């Protein structure tokens, strides 16, 4: 049941599709 990699952030399950855009924004 893992179509895409899922990461745990603040106890929430974040999809890779959502994590990458946020990570790039924070990196800037």
N, C-alpha and C positions, 0 to 999 in steps of 0.2 A: 504494500500500500504506500509506496514512495515514488510517485511520478517524478518528483524532483527532490533535490536535497533540501532538508528542512533543518533550520538551526533554532536553538532555544535562546531567546533574548528576553531578559526580564521575566522569565517564566512563561513567555509566549512562544508559540510555534510560528516561526517566520519562514515563508517560502523563499527559495533562492531568488526567484523573480522579484521579490519585494526587497530582499536583503541587499542585493547588488546595487540597485539605484540609490538606496539610502546610504550604503557604504561609500559609494563614489561621491555623494553630496557631502558627507562628513569629511572625507579625505581632502576635499578642496579647501 
